[in-house]
Amino acid sequence: MGGIDGLDLGKFGIFTLDFEEQPAAQLRDSVQELEQQGWRAFWIPEIGGREALTHAGFLLSCTERMHLINGIARIWSRGAQATYGASLLLADAYPDRHVLGLGFGGQPQPGIKPLAAMNAYLDELDALQTPNPRPRARMHRILAAYGPRMLELARERSAGAHPYHVNVAHTAQAREILGPDAFLGVEHAVLFESDPEVARARAREHLKDYLGTPYNIAKFRRLGYADEEIAHGGSDRLVDDLVFWGDVDSVVEKLHDHLRAGADHVAVQVIGTEPGRTAMPHWRRLGEALLL
Protein backbone atom coordinates (compact mmCIF):
# COMPACT_ATOMS: atom_id res chain seq x y z
CA MET A 1 0.00 0.00 0.00
CA GLY A 2 0.93 3.65 0.08
CA GLY A 3 3.07 5.78 2.34
CA ILE A 4 4.78 9.13 2.64
CA ASP A 5 8.24 9.17 1.08
CA GLY A 6 11.00 9.20 3.68
CA LEU A 7 8.67 8.79 6.68
CA ASP A 8 7.94 5.76 8.83
CA LEU A 9 4.88 6.66 10.87
CA GLY A 10 4.19 3.13 12.01
CA LYS A 11 0.78 1.51 11.74
CA PHE A 12 -0.71 3.46 14.64
CA GLY A 13 -0.34 6.95 16.06
CA ILE A 14 -1.94 9.22 18.65
CA PHE A 15 -4.54 11.85 17.73
CA THR A 16 -5.67 14.19 20.49
CA LEU A 17 -7.52 17.41 21.22
CA ASP A 18 -6.23 17.32 24.81
CA PHE A 19 -3.18 19.43 24.07
CA GLU A 20 -5.40 22.46 23.50
CA GLU A 21 -6.08 22.54 27.25
CA GLN A 22 -2.60 21.93 28.68
CA PRO A 23 0.27 24.32 29.45
CA ALA A 24 3.48 24.08 27.49
CA ALA A 25 5.43 22.24 30.20
CA GLN A 26 2.79 19.50 30.34
CA LEU A 27 2.77 19.22 26.55
CA ARG A 28 6.53 18.76 26.60
CA ASP A 29 6.41 16.04 29.26
CA SER A 30 3.54 14.21 27.57
CA VAL A 31 4.96 14.11 24.06
CA GLN A 32 8.38 13.08 25.36
CA GLU A 33 6.82 10.20 27.30
CA LEU A 34 4.91 9.09 24.22
CA GLU A 35 8.13 9.11 22.21
CA GLN A 36 9.82 7.01 24.89
CA GLN A 37 6.93 4.54 24.73
CA GLY A 38 7.69 4.03 21.04
CA TRP A 39 4.98 6.06 19.33
CA ARG A 40 6.24 7.41 16.00
CA ALA A 41 3.37 9.69 15.01
CA PHE A 42 1.45 12.36 16.87
CA TRP A 43 -1.53 14.14 15.27
CA ILE A 44 -2.90 17.51 16.37
CA PRO A 45 -5.99 19.35 15.10
CA GLU A 46 -6.52 23.09 14.89
CA ILE A 47 -9.71 23.62 16.78
CA GLY A 48 -9.33 25.22 20.21
CA GLY A 49 -7.20 28.29 19.63
CA ARG A 50 -3.63 27.07 19.28
CA GLU A 51 -2.15 27.93 15.89
CA ALA A 52 -1.38 24.74 14.01
CA LEU A 53 2.15 25.33 12.77
CA THR A 54 3.62 26.96 15.86
CA HIS A 55 2.04 24.12 17.85
CA ALA A 56 3.71 21.61 15.54
CA GLY A 57 7.05 23.40 15.79
CA PHE A 58 6.97 23.40 19.59
CA LEU A 59 6.22 19.67 19.80
CA LEU A 60 8.93 18.88 17.24
CA SER A 61 11.42 20.88 19.34
CA CYS A 62 10.54 18.75 22.37
CA THR A 63 11.23 15.42 20.66
CA GLU A 64 13.99 13.73 18.67
CA ARG A 65 12.26 11.16 16.46
CA MET A 66 8.52 11.75 16.70
CA HIS A 67 6.67 12.67 13.50
CA LEU A 68 4.23 15.51 13.98
CA ILE A 69 1.21 15.67 11.68
CA ASN A 70 -1.22 18.56 11.47
CA GLY A 71 -4.58 16.90 11.33
CA ILE A 72 -5.55 19.40 10.15
CA ALA A 73 -4.31 22.95 9.62
CA ARG A 74 -7.29 24.96 8.38
CA ILE A 75 -6.79 26.75 5.09
CA TRP A 76 -8.90 29.65 6.40
CA SER A 77 -6.63 30.24 9.40
CA ARG A 78 -3.66 31.59 7.43
CA GLY A 79 -2.77 32.60 3.92
CA ALA A 80 -0.87 30.27 1.66
CA GLN A 81 2.31 32.34 1.94
CA ALA A 82 2.37 32.03 5.74
CA THR A 83 1.67 28.30 5.51
CA TYR A 84 4.43 27.85 2.95
CA GLY A 85 7.00 29.79 4.96
CA ALA A 86 6.24 27.94 8.20
CA SER A 87 6.28 24.52 6.50
CA LEU A 88 9.55 25.32 4.77
CA LEU A 89 11.19 26.17 8.08
CA LEU A 90 9.85 23.03 9.78
CA ALA A 91 11.11 20.86 6.92
CA ASP A 92 14.54 22.47 7.23
CA ALA A 93 14.73 22.33 11.04
CA TYR A 94 13.23 18.84 11.45
CA PRO A 95 13.90 16.87 8.26
CA ASP A 96 11.25 14.27 7.43
CA ARG A 97 9.43 14.71 10.75
CA HIS A 98 6.61 17.13 9.90
CA VAL A 99 3.54 16.49 7.75
CA LEU A 100 1.32 19.40 6.81
CA GLY A 101 -2.26 18.18 6.84
CA LEU A 102 -4.54 20.72 5.17
CA GLY A 103 -8.31 20.87 5.39
CA PHE A 104 -11.28 23.07 4.65
CA GLY A 105 -12.44 22.98 8.31
CA GLY A 106 -13.74 25.72 10.55
CA GLN A 107 -16.62 28.10 9.98
CA PRO A 108 -18.74 27.70 6.81
CA GLN A 109 -17.71 29.99 3.99
CA PRO A 110 -20.93 31.04 2.20
CA GLY A 111 -20.84 30.50 -1.53
CA ILE A 112 -17.45 28.75 -1.51
CA LYS A 113 -17.11 25.08 -2.32
CA PRO A 114 -14.49 23.10 -0.36
CA LEU A 115 -13.01 21.44 -3.44
CA ALA A 116 -12.59 24.71 -5.31
CA ALA A 117 -11.16 26.42 -2.24
CA MET A 118 -8.62 23.66 -1.67
CA ASN A 119 -7.58 23.63 -5.32
CA ALA A 120 -7.04 27.38 -5.27
CA TYR A 121 -5.05 27.18 -2.03
CA LEU A 122 -2.81 24.44 -3.43
CA ASP A 123 -2.31 26.46 -6.63
CA GLU A 124 -1.11 29.39 -4.57
CA LEU A 125 1.15 27.21 -2.42
CA ASP A 126 2.75 25.58 -5.45
CA ALA A 127 3.41 28.91 -7.15
CA LEU A 128 5.18 30.53 -4.20
CA GLN A 129 8.84 31.42 -4.22
CA THR A 130 10.70 32.82 -1.20
CA PRO A 131 14.31 33.79 -0.43
CA ASN A 132 14.33 31.26 2.41
CA PRO A 133 16.83 28.39 2.17
CA ARG A 134 15.46 25.27 0.59
CA PRO A 135 15.48 22.35 3.03
CA ARG A 136 17.41 19.19 2.28
CA ALA A 137 14.26 17.18 2.99
CA ARG A 138 11.07 17.78 1.09
CA MET A 139 7.92 19.28 2.59
CA HIS A 140 5.24 16.65 3.08
CA ARG A 141 1.52 17.35 2.82
CA ILE A 142 -1.73 15.43 2.95
CA LEU A 143 -5.35 16.54 2.67
CA ALA A 144 -8.41 16.01 4.82
CA ALA A 145 -10.63 14.09 2.42
CA TYR A 146 -13.92 12.19 2.59
CA GLY A 147 -15.83 12.43 -0.69
CA PRO A 148 -14.62 10.93 -3.96
CA ARG A 149 -13.53 14.20 -5.57
CA MET A 150 -11.53 15.40 -2.56
CA LEU A 151 -9.91 11.97 -2.32
CA GLU A 152 -8.96 12.25 -5.98
CA LEU A 153 -7.47 15.68 -5.29
CA ALA A 154 -5.51 14.24 -2.36
CA ARG A 155 -4.18 11.54 -4.66
CA GLU A 156 -3.17 13.98 -7.39
CA ARG A 157 -1.83 16.91 -5.35
CA SER A 158 -0.53 15.53 -2.07
CA ALA A 159 0.97 12.43 -0.50
CA GLY A 160 -2.47 11.17 0.44
CA ALA A 161 -5.57 11.56 2.58
CA HIS A 162 -6.57 11.94 6.22
CA PRO A 163 -10.25 11.05 6.79
CA TYR A 164 -11.82 11.91 10.16
CA HIS A 165 -14.85 10.23 11.74
CA VAL A 166 -15.39 7.56 9.12
CA ASN A 167 -16.19 3.87 9.32
CA VAL A 168 -14.21 0.90 8.07
CA ALA A 169 -16.30 0.68 4.89
CA HIS A 170 -15.17 4.20 4.00
CA THR A 171 -11.54 3.15 4.41
CA ALA A 172 -12.03 0.46 1.77
CA GLN A 173 -13.74 2.95 -0.55
CA ALA A 174 -11.00 5.52 0.00
CA ARG A 175 -8.26 3.01 -0.80
CA GLU A 176 -9.98 2.15 -4.07
CA ILE A 177 -10.10 5.83 -5.07
CA LEU A 178 -6.58 6.65 -3.86
CA GLY A 179 -5.04 3.65 -5.57
CA PRO A 180 -2.17 1.60 -4.18
CA ASP A 181 0.47 4.32 -3.83
CA ALA A 182 -1.14 7.23 -1.94
CA PHE A 183 -1.01 7.40 1.84
CA LEU A 184 -4.21 6.75 3.79
CA GLY A 185 -4.10 7.81 7.45
CA VAL A 186 -7.47 7.34 9.16
CA GLU A 187 -8.49 8.88 12.49
CA HIS A 188 -10.69 6.78 14.76
CA ALA A 189 -12.09 7.46 18.23
CA VAL A 190 -11.89 4.82 20.96
CA LEU A 191 -13.43 4.56 24.40
CA PHE A 192 -12.39 2.14 27.11
CA GLU A 193 -15.82 1.33 28.51
CA SER A 194 -17.54 -2.07 28.34
CA ASP A 195 -21.02 -1.10 29.50
CA PRO A 196 -22.99 -0.49 26.27
CA GLU A 197 -25.32 2.12 27.75
CA VAL A 198 -22.50 4.12 29.32
CA ALA A 199 -20.23 3.76 26.30
CA ARG A 200 -22.86 4.92 23.81
CA ALA A 201 -23.86 7.87 25.99
CA ARG A 202 -20.24 9.07 26.13
CA ALA A 203 -19.76 8.41 22.43
CA ARG A 204 -22.85 10.46 21.59
CA GLU A 205 -21.52 13.33 23.68
CA HIS A 206 -18.33 13.23 21.63
CA LEU A 207 -20.21 13.05 18.32
CA LYS A 208 -22.96 15.59 18.97
CA ASP A 209 -21.28 18.55 17.28
CA TYR A 210 -20.44 16.48 14.21
CA LEU A 211 -23.94 15.06 13.76
CA GLY A 212 -25.46 18.51 13.29
CA THR A 213 -23.21 20.16 10.69
CA PRO A 214 -24.08 20.06 6.97
CA TYR A 215 -20.73 18.69 5.76
CA ASN A 216 -20.74 15.86 8.28
CA ILE A 217 -24.38 15.01 7.66
CA ALA A 218 -23.62 14.76 3.94
CA LYS A 219 -20.63 12.57 4.73
CA PHE A 220 -22.66 10.21 6.90
CA ARG A 221 -25.33 9.96 4.23
CA ARG A 222 -22.68 8.96 1.69
CA LEU A 223 -21.52 6.32 4.14
CA GLY A 224 -24.98 4.75 3.97
CA TYR A 225 -26.66 6.02 7.14
CA ALA A 226 -30.30 7.07 6.84
CA ASP A 227 -31.42 10.46 8.15
CA GLU A 228 -33.14 8.83 11.12
CA GLU A 229 -29.81 7.19 12.07
CA ILE A 230 -28.03 10.55 12.06
CA ALA A 231 -30.73 12.42 14.00
CA HIS A 232 -31.27 12.43 17.78
CA GLY A 233 -27.67 11.70 18.72
CA GLY A 234 -27.10 8.91 16.23
CA SER A 235 -28.28 5.32 16.04
CA ASP A 236 -26.47 2.56 17.90
CA ARG A 237 -25.10 1.34 14.57
CA LEU A 238 -23.66 4.71 13.62
CA VAL A 239 -22.24 5.32 17.10
CA ASP A 240 -20.64 1.87 17.26
CA ASP A 241 -19.11 2.34 13.80
CA LEU A 242 -17.59 5.74 14.63
CA VAL A 243 -16.44 5.08 18.19
CA PHE A 244 -14.86 1.74 19.02
CA TRP A 245 -15.63 0.94 22.67
CA GLY A 246 -14.94 -1.98 24.98
CA ASP A 247 -11.87 -3.49 26.58
CA VAL A 248 -8.38 -3.10 25.14
CA ASP A 249 -8.45 -6.36 23.18
CA SER A 250 -11.76 -5.64 21.45
CA VAL A 251 -10.79 -2.03 20.65
CA VAL A 252 -7.43 -3.10 19.22
CA GLU A 253 -9.07 -5.75 17.04
CA LYS A 254 -11.48 -3.19 15.61
CA LEU A 255 -8.65 -0.73 14.92
CA HIS A 256 -6.90 -3.41 12.88
CA ASP A 257 -10.01 -3.59 10.67
CA HIS A 258 -8.94 -0.26 9.15
CA LEU A 259 -5.58 -1.73 8.20
CA ARG A 260 -7.25 -4.77 6.70
CA ALA A 261 -9.54 -2.43 4.72
CA GLY A 262 -6.59 -0.58 3.20
CA ALA A 263 -5.36 2.07 5.64
CA ASP A 264 -1.62 2.59 5.99
CA HIS A 265 -1.96 4.19 9.40
CA VAL A 266 -4.62 4.73 12.08
CA ALA A 267 -4.52 7.85 14.27
CA VAL A 268 -6.21 6.77 17.49
CA GLN A 269 -8.22 9.35 19.44
CA VAL A 270 -8.97 8.34 23.04
CA ILE A 271 -12.20 9.93 24.28
CA GLY A 272 -14.15 9.76 27.52
CA THR A 273 -11.47 10.93 29.94
CA GLU A 274 -12.63 12.95 32.91
CA PRO A 275 -12.27 16.76 32.69
CA GLY A 276 -8.79 17.78 33.73
CA ARG A 277 -7.48 14.21 33.48
CA THR A 278 -4.89 13.21 30.92
CA ALA A 279 -5.36 10.29 28.53
CA MET A 280 -1.80 9.11 29.24
CA PRO A 281 -2.84 5.92 31.13
CA HIS A 282 -4.91 4.90 28.09
CA TRP A 283 -2.10 5.79 25.68
CA ARG A 284 0.22 3.55 27.71
CA ARG A 285 -2.26 0.66 27.47
CA LEU A 286 -2.66 1.21 23.76
CA GLY A 287 1.09 1.35 23.29
CA GLU A 288 1.52 -1.99 25.02
CA ALA A 289 -1.08 -3.53 22.70
CA LEU A 290 -0.28 -1.79 19.40
CA LEU A 291 3.45 -1.07 19.37
CA LEU A 292 4.71 -4.62 19.09
C-alpha positions as CSV (number, residue, x, y, z in Angstrom):
1,M,0.0,0.0,0.0
2,G,0.9,3.7,0.1
3,G,3.1,5.8,2.3
4,I,4.8,9.1,2.6
5,D,8.2,9.2,1.1
6,G,11.0,9.2,3.7
7,L,8.7,8.8,6.7
8,D,7.9,5.8,8.8
9,L,4.9,6.7,10.9
10,G,4.2,3.1,12.0
11,K,0.8,1.5,11.7
12,F,-0.7,3.5,14.6
13,G,-0.3,6.9,16.1
14,I,-1.9,9.2,18.6
15,F,-4.5,11.8,17.7
16,T,-5.7,14.2,20.5
17,L,-7.5,17.4,21.2
18,D,-6.2,17.3,24.8
19,F,-3.2,19.4,24.1
20,E,-5.4,22.5,23.5
21,E,-6.1,22.5,27.3
22,Q,-2.6,21.9,28.7
23,P,0.3,24.3,29.5
24,A,3.5,24.1,27.5
25,A,5.4,22.2,30.2
26,Q,2.8,19.5,30.3
27,L,2.8,19.2,26.5
28,R,6.5,18.8,26.6
29,D,6.4,16.0,29.3
30,S,3.5,14.2,27.6
31,V,5.0,14.1,24.1
32,Q,8.4,13.1,25.4
33,E,6.8,10.2,27.3
34,L,4.9,9.1,24.2
35,E,8.1,9.1,22.2
36,Q,9.8,7.0,24.9
37,Q,6.9,4.5,24.7
38,G,7.7,4.0,21.0
39,W,5.0,6.1,19.3
40,R,6.2,7.4,16.0
41,A,3.4,9.7,15.0
42,F,1.4,12.4,16.9
43,W,-1.5,14.1,15.3
44,I,-2.9,17.5,16.4
45,P,-6.0,19.3,15.1
46,E,-6.5,23.1,14.9
47,I,-9.7,23.6,16.8
48,G,-9.3,25.2,20.2
49,G,-7.2,28.3,19.6
50,R,-3.6,27.1,19.3
51,E,-2.2,27.9,15.9
52,A,-1.4,24.7,14.0
53,L,2.2,25.3,12.8
54,T,3.6,27.0,15.9
55,H,2.0,24.1,17.8
56,A,3.7,21.6,15.5
57,G,7.1,23.4,15.8
58,F,7.0,23.4,19.6
59,L,6.2,19.7,19.8
60,L,8.9,18.9,17.2
61,S,11.4,20.9,19.3
62,C,10.5,18.7,22.4
63,T,11.2,15.4,20.7
64,E,14.0,13.7,18.7
65,R,12.3,11.2,16.5
66,M,8.5,11.8,16.7
67,H,6.7,12.7,13.5
68,L,4.2,15.5,14.0
69,I,1.2,15.7,11.7
70,N,-1.2,18.6,11.5
71,G,-4.6,16.9,11.3
72,I,-5.6,19.4,10.2
73,A,-4.3,23.0,9.6
74,R,-7.3,25.0,8.4
75,I,-6.8,26.7,5.1
76,W,-8.9,29.7,6.4
77,S,-6.6,30.2,9.4
78,R,-3.7,31.6,7.4
79,G,-2.8,32.6,3.9
80,A,-0.9,30.3,1.7
81,Q,2.3,32.3,1.9
82,A,2.4,32.0,5.7
83,T,1.7,28.3,5.5
84,Y,4.4,27.8,3.0
85,G,7.0,29.8,5.0
86,A,6.2,27.9,8.2
87,S,6.3,24.5,6.5
88,L,9.6,25.3,4.8
89,L,11.2,26.2,8.1
90,L,9.9,23.0,9.8
91,A,11.1,20.9,6.9
92,D,14.5,22.5,7.2
93,A,14.7,22.3,11.0
94,Y,13.2,18.8,11.5
95,P,13.9,16.9,8.3
96,D,11.3,14.3,7.4
97,R,9.4,14.7,10.7
98,H,6.6,17.1,9.9
99,V,3.5,16.5,7.8
100,L,1.3,19.4,6.8
101,G,-2.3,18.2,6.8
102,L,-4.5,20.7,5.2
103,G,-8.3,20.9,5.4
104,F,-11.3,23.1,4.6
105,G,-12.4,23.0,8.3
106,G,-13.7,25.7,10.6
107,Q,-16.6,28.1,10.0
108,P,-18.7,27.7,6.8
109,Q,-17.7,30.0,4.0
110,P,-20.9,31.0,2.2
111,G,-20.8,30.5,-1.5
112,I,-17.5,28.8,-1.5
113,K,-17.1,25.1,-2.3
114,P,-14.5,23.1,-0.4
115,L,-13.0,21.4,-3.4
116,A,-12.6,24.7,-5.3
117,A,-11.2,26.4,-2.2
118,M,-8.6,23.7,-1.7
119,N,-7.6,23.6,-5.3
120,A,-7.0,27.4,-5.3
121,Y,-5.0,27.2,-2.0
122,L,-2.8,24.4,-3.4
123,D,-2.3,26.5,-6.6
124,E,-1.1,29.4,-4.6
125,L,1.2,27.2,-2.4
126,D,2.8,25.6,-5.5
127,A,3.4,28.9,-7.2
128,L,5.2,30.5,-4.2
129,Q,8.8,31.4,-4.2
130,T,10.7,32.8,-1.2
131,P,14.3,33.8,-0.4
132,N,14.3,31.3,2.4
133,P,16.8,28.4,2.2
134,R,15.5,25.3,0.6
135,P,15.5,22.3,3.0
136,R,17.4,19.2,2.3
137,A,14.3,17.2,3.0
138,R,11.1,17.8,1.1
139,M,7.9,19.3,2.6
140,H,5.2,16.6,3.1
141,R,1.5,17.3,2.8
142,I,-1.7,15.4,2.9
143,L,-5.3,16.5,2.7
144,A,-8.4,16.0,4.8
145,A,-10.6,14.1,2.4
146,Y,-13.9,12.2,2.6
147,G,-15.8,12.4,-0.7
148,P,-14.6,10.9,-4.0
149,R,-13.5,14.2,-5.6
150,M,-11.5,15.4,-2.6
151,L,-9.9,12.0,-2.3
152,E,-9.0,12.3,-6.0
153,L,-7.5,15.7,-5.3
154,A,-5.5,14.2,-2.4
155,R,-4.2,11.5,-4.7
156,E,-3.2,14.0,-7.4
157,R,-1.8,16.9,-5.4
158,S,-0.5,15.5,-2.1
159,A,1.0,12.4,-0.5
160,G,-2.5,11.2,0.4
161,A,-5.6,11.6,2.6
162,H,-6.6,11.9,6.2
163,P,-10.3,11.0,6.8
164,Y,-11.8,11.9,10.2
165,H,-14.9,10.2,11.7
166,V,-15.4,7.6,9.1
167,N,-16.2,3.9,9.3
168,V,-14.2,0.9,8.1
169,A,-16.3,0.7,4.9
170,H,-15.2,4.2,4.0
171,T,-11.5,3.1,4.4
172,A,-12.0,0.5,1.8
173,Q,-13.7,2.9,-0.5
174,A,-11.0,5.5,0.0
175,R,-8.3,3.0,-0.8
176,E,-10.0,2.2,-4.1
177,I,-10.1,5.8,-5.1
178,L,-6.6,6.7,-3.9
179,G,-5.0,3.7,-5.6
180,P,-2.2,1.6,-4.2
181,D,0.5,4.3,-3.8
182,A,-1.1,7.2,-1.9
183,F,-1.0,7.4,1.8
184,L,-4.2,6.8,3.8
185,G,-4.1,7.8,7.4
186,V,-7.5,7.3,9.2
187,E,-8.5,8.9,12.5
188,H,-10.7,6.8,14.8
189,A,-12.1,7.5,18.2
190,V,-11.9,4.8,21.0
191,L,-13.4,4.6,24.4
192,F,-12.4,2.1,27.1
193,E,-15.8,1.3,28.5
194,S,-17.5,-2.1,28.3
195,D,-21.0,-1.1,29.5
196,P,-23.0,-0.5,26.3
197,E,-25.3,2.1,27.8
198,V,-22.5,4.1,29.3
199,A,-20.2,3.8,26.3
200,R,-22.9,4.9,23.8
201,A,-23.9,7.9,26.0
202,R,-20.2,9.1,26.1
203,A,-19.8,8.4,22.4
204,R,-22.9,10.5,21.6
205,E,-21.5,13.3,23.7
206,H,-18.3,13.2,21.6
207,L,-20.2,13.0,18.3
208,K,-23.0,15.6,19.0
209,D,-21.3,18.6,17.3
210,Y,-20.4,16.5,14.2
211,L,-23.9,15.1,13.8
212,G,-25.5,18.5,13.3
213,T,-23.2,20.2,10.7
214,P,-24.1,20.1,7.0
215,Y,-20.7,18.7,5.8
216,N,-20.7,15.9,8.3
217,I,-24.4,15.0,7.7
218,A,-23.6,14.8,3.9
219,K,-20.6,12.6,4.7
220,F,-22.7,10.2,6.9
221,R,-25.3,10.0,4.2
222,R,-22.7,9.0,1.7
223,L,-21.5,6.3,4.1
224,G,-25.0,4.8,4.0
225,Y,-26.7,6.0,7.1
226,A,-30.3,7.1,6.8
227,D,-31.4,10.5,8.1
228,E,-33.1,8.8,11.1
229,E,-29.8,7.2,12.1
230,I,-28.0,10.6,12.1
231,A,-30.7,12.4,14.0
232,H,-31.3,12.4,17.8
233,G,-27.7,11.7,18.7
234,G,-27.1,8.9,16.2
235,S,-28.3,5.3,16.0
236,D,-26.5,2.6,17.9
237,R,-25.1,1.3,14.6
238,L,-23.7,4.7,13.6
239,V,-22.2,5.3,17.1
240,D,-20.6,1.9,17.3
241,D,-19.1,2.3,13.8
242,L,-17.6,5.7,14.6
243,V,-16.4,5.1,18.2
244,F,-14.9,1.7,19.0
245,W,-15.6,0.9,22.7
246,G,-14.9,-2.0,25.0
247,D,-11.9,-3.5,26.6
248,V,-8.4,-3.1,25.1
249,D,-8.4,-6.4,23.2
250,S,-11.8,-5.6,21.5
251,V,-10.8,-2.0,20.7
252,V,-7.4,-3.1,19.2
253,E,-9.1,-5.8,17.0
254,K,-11.5,-3.2,15.6
255,L,-8.6,-0.7,14.9
256,H,-6.9,-3.4,12.9
257,D,-10.0,-3.6,10.7
258,H,-8.9,-0.3,9.2
259,L,-5.6,-1.7,8.2
260,R,-7.3,-4.8,6.7
261,A,-9.5,-2.4,4.7
262,G,-6.6,-0.6,3.2
263,A,-5.4,2.1,5.6
264,D,-1.6,2.6,6.0
265,H,-2.0,4.2,9.4
266,V,-4.6,4.7,12.1
267,A,-4.5,7.8,14.3
268,V,-6.2,6.8,17.5
269,Q,-8.2,9.3,19.4
270,V,-9.0,8.3,23.0
271,I,-12.2,9.9,24.3
272,G,-14.2,9.8,27.5
273,T,-11.5,10.9,29.9
274,E,-12.6,12.9,32.9
275,P,-12.3,16.8,32.7
276,G,-8.8,17.8,33.7
277,R,-7.5,14.2,33.5
278,T,-4.9,13.2,30.9
279,A,-5.4,10.3,28.5
280,M,-1.8,9.1,29.2
281,P,-2.8,5.9,31.1
282,H,-4.9,4.9,28.1
283,W,-2.1,5.8,25.7
284,R,0.2,3.5,27.7
285,R,-2.3,0.7,27.5
286,L,-2.7,1.2,23.8
287,G,1.1,1.4,23.3
288,E,1.5,-2.0,25.0
289,A,-1.1,-3.5,22.7
290,L,-0.3,-1.8,19.4
291,L,3.5,-1.1,19.4
292,L,4.7,-4.6,19.1
